[in-house]
Amino acid sequence: MYVCLCRGITDQDIKDAVAEGAESYREIREMLDLGTCCGRCAPEARSIINEELSLIAARISIAA
């Protein structure tokens, strides 16, 4: 699904950025140019980022 209509950024683009090592909204904003136009995508983008980081943390704690 499209998260940022201004820049054509999807939820998968955001998930891929997290998988590639981005750890914050700021990093992903810089990588993808996310949220730099109207900003309406920021809340949804932050939610996706937090969810992905939580999944990664859960996998790490299970593996440990």
Buried (B, 14 or more C-beta within 10 A) or exposed (E): EEBBEBBEBBBEBBBBBBEEEBEEBEBBBEBBEBBBEEEEBBEBBBEBBEBBBEEEEEEEEEEE
